[in-house]
Amino acid sequence: EVQQDDGEVKQSPKSCIINIFRQQDQTMSASNYGSVPQEPQETPTTSAKERFGKLVSVVVPLIVAVLIIYGVPALFTDIDALLIATVLVYGHAAFELLSGIMFVFDPGALHNGWNPSAGMNTYLAESGGIAYLFWGILLILKVSDPTILYLNVAFCATWFVYLGSHLLNAPWRPKVALPDGSWAMVPVVVKGVCGVASYIAATEIKAAE
């Protein structure tokens, strides 16, 4: 600041530039990094009957998957359980690759049209997409590695529980509550089926060693 003879205080050009950048930084921080207070999402209520129906919709595909993995080899001797489980693991890898691409370019297509806002939310969606892409690639390259397959079981189980909580409109904490969790049905079923397939594939490989 510069003190003039008439007593008026004026900022120097350097101070003006610094203040402008400070104001821009504060504005960007508030808009992009969550400094602006937001209203918490209201979690819709789900009746016990609706939750039971969703649970049945998830459990039935798991039972069918197990029956296919062990039932088909009983009918066709040239096909074994490991082959079917491995095919399902490859399917899981493809699902992760597709999810990664969608999370980067069109996350709303996976979440009933709900897209992240610009800034930090989009950054987080893209970060998740990158992680999914590389996990899918890892599964393809290590589909016969029981260690990776067991890790994939833990991966699928974690997502199964987490996404399942949104499907049932019962998030583990209010901060992650969403107004609609019906979109989670497909990934919950996929994670459940592929988790079971990974476990069977891993145990079959270990038994053959």
C-alpha positions in Angstrom: 0.0 0.0 0.0 1.1 3.6 -0.7 0.3 6.5 1.6 -0.3 9.7 -0.4 0.0 13.3 0.8 -3.8 13.8 1.0 -4.0 10.9 3.4 -5.7 8.6 1.0 -4.3 5.0 0.9 -3.9 3.4 -2.5 -2.7 0.0 -3.4 0.4 -0.5 -5.4 0.1 -2.4 -8.8 1.9 -5.4 -7.2 -0.6 -5.5 -4.3 -3.6 -5.2 -6.7 -2.3 -8.2 -8.7 -1.7 -10.3 -5.5 -5.3 -9.5 -4.2 -6.8 -10.5 -7.6 -5.1 -13.9 -7.5 -6.1 -14.4 -3.9 -9.8 -13.7 -4.7 -9.7 -16.1 -7.7 -8.1 -18.8 -5.6 -10.7 -18.4 -2.9 -13.6 -18.6 -5.4 -12.2 -21.7 -7.1 -11.6 -23.4 -3.8 -15.2 -22.7 -2.7 -16.8 -23.9 -5.9 -14.5 -26.9 -6.7 -13.4 -28.3 -3.4 -16.6 -28.4 -1.3 -16.1 -25.3 0.7 -19.6 -24.2 -0.2 -22.1 -25.7 2.3 -24.4 -28.2 0.6 -27.8 -29.5 1.7 -27.6 -33.2 2.7 -29.3 -35.6 0.3 -32.5 -37.1 1.6 -32.5 -40.9 1.6 -35.8 -42.3 0.3 -37.5 -44.8 2.6 -37.7 -48.4 1.5 -40.3 -50.8 2.9 -39.3 -54.3 4.2 -41.2 -55.8 1.3 -39.2 -53.8 -1.2 -35.9 -54.7 0.4 -36.8 -58.3 0.4 -37.6 -58.2 -3.3 -34.3 -56.5 -4.0 -32.4 -59.1 -2.0 -34.1 -61.9 -3.9 -33.2 -60.2 -7.2 -29.6 -60.3 -6.1 -29.4 -63.8 -4.5 -31.1 -65.6 -7.3 -28.3 -64.8 -9.9 -25.7 -65.9 -7.4 -27.4 -69.3 -7.0 -27.8 -69.6 -10.8 -24.1 -68.9 -11.3 -23.0 -71.6 -8.9 -25.4 -74.1 -10.5 -24.0 -73.2 -14.0 -20.4 -73.4 -12.9 -20.8 -76.9 -11.3 -23.9 -78.1 -13.2 -22.6 -77.8 -16.8 -19.5 -79.9 -16.2 -21.7 -82.6 -14.8 -23.6 -82.7 -18.2 -20.6 -82.1 -20.5 -17.5 -83.9 -19.4 -15.2 -81.9 -21.7 -16.1 -78.7 -19.8 -14.9 -78.2 -16.2 -15.8 -75.7 -13.5 -12.5 -73.8 -13.9 -13.2 -73.1 -17.5 -16.7 -71.6 -16.8 -15.4 -69.7 -13.8 -12.5 -68.3 -15.8 -14.9 -67.1 -18.5 -16.9 -65.3 -15.9 -13.7 -63.7 -14.6 -13.0 -62.5 -18.1 -16.5 -61.1 -18.2 -15.8 -59.2 -15.0 -12.7 -57.8 -16.5 -14.7 -56.5 -19.5 -17.3 -55.0 -17.1 -14.5 -53.1 -15.2 -13.0 -51.8 -18.5 -16.4 -50.6 -19.6 -17.2 -49.1 -16.2 -13.8 -47.3 -16.3 -14.6 -45.7 -19.7 -18.1 -44.7 -18.6 -16.9 -43.2 -15.3 -14.5 -41.0 -17.3 -16.7 -40.0 -20.2 -20.4 -40.5 -19.1 -20.9 -41.5 -15.5 -24.5 -40.5 -15.7 -25.2 -43.5 -18.0 -24.4 -45.8 -15.0 -26.3 -43.8 -12.4 -29.8 -43.1 -13.9 -28.6 -39.8 -15.4 -27.0 -38.5 -12.3 -23.7 -36.8 -13.4 -21.1 -35.3 -11.2 -20.7 -31.5 -11.0 -17.7 -29.8 -12.5 -14.5 -29.6 -10.4 -13.7 -32.0 -7.6 -16.7 -34.3 -8.2 -15.7 -34.9 -11.9 -12.1 -35.4 -10.8 -13.1 -38.1 -8.4 -15.3 -39.8 -11.0 -12.4 -39.8 -13.5 -10.0 -41.1 -10.8 -12.4 -44.0 -10.1 -12.6 -44.7 -13.9 -8.8 -44.9 -14.2 -8.7 -47.4 -11.3 -11.4 -49.6 -12.8 -9.6 -49.6 -16.2 -6.3 -50.8 -14.7 -8.1 -53.4 -12.5 -9.8 -54.8 -15.6 -6.4 -55.0 -17.3 -4.9 -56.7 -14.3 -7.6 -59.4 -14.3 -7.0 -60.2 -17.9 -3.3 -60.5 -17.5 -3.5 -62.5 -14.2 -6.7 -64.5 -14.7 -4.8 -67.7 -13.7 -3.1 -66.2 -10.6 -4.9 -67.5 -7.5 -3.5 -64.6 -5.4 -5.1 -62.0 -7.8 -8.3 -64.0 -7.9 -8.6 -64.1 -4.1 -7.9 -60.4 -4.1 -10.7 -60.0 -6.6 -13.0 -61.9 -4.3 -12.3 -59.2 -1.6 -12.7 -56.5 -4.2 -16.1 -57.8 -5.3 -17.3 -58.5 -1.7 -16.4 -54.9 -0.7 -18.3 -53.4 -3.6 -21.2 -55.9 -3.2 -21.7 -54.7 0.4 -21.2 -51.0 -0.4 -23.3 -50.8 -3.5 -25.9 -53.1 -1.8 -26.3 -50.5 0.9 -27.2 -47.9 -1.7 -29.5 -50.4 -3.5 -31.4 -50.9 -0.2 -31.3 -47.1 0.5 -29.4 -47.8 3.7 -26.0 -46.1 3.3 -23.4 -46.7 5.9 -23.3 -42.9 6.8 -25.6 -40.0 6.0 -22.9 -38.2 4.1 -23.1 -40.6 1.2 -26.9 -40.9 1.0 -28.3 -40.7 -2.5 -31.8 -39.9 -3.6 -32.0 -43.0 -5.8 -30.0 -46.2 -5.5 -31.9 -48.4 -8.0 -29.0 -48.0 -10.5 -26.9 -50.2 -8.2 -28.8 -53.4 -9.0 -26.7 -54.3 -12.1 -23.2 -53.8 -10.5 -24.3 -55.5 -7.3 -25.3 -58.7 -9.2 -22.2 -58.5 -11.4 -19.9 -58.1 -8.3 -21.7 -61.0 -6.6 -21.6 -63.4 -9.5 -18.0 -62.6 -10.4 -16.8 -62.7 -6.8 -18.2 -66.3 -6.6 -16.6 -67.2 -9.9 -13.2 -65.8 -8.8 -13.3 -67.8 -5.6 -14.2 -71.0 -7.5 -11.5 -70.4 -10.1 -8.9 -69.7 -7.4 -9.7 -72.8 -5.4 -9.7 -75.0 -8.5 -6.3 -73.6 -9.5 -4.9 -74.2 -6.0 -6.3 -77.7 -6.0 -4.6 -78.6 -9.3 -1.1 -77.4 -8.1 
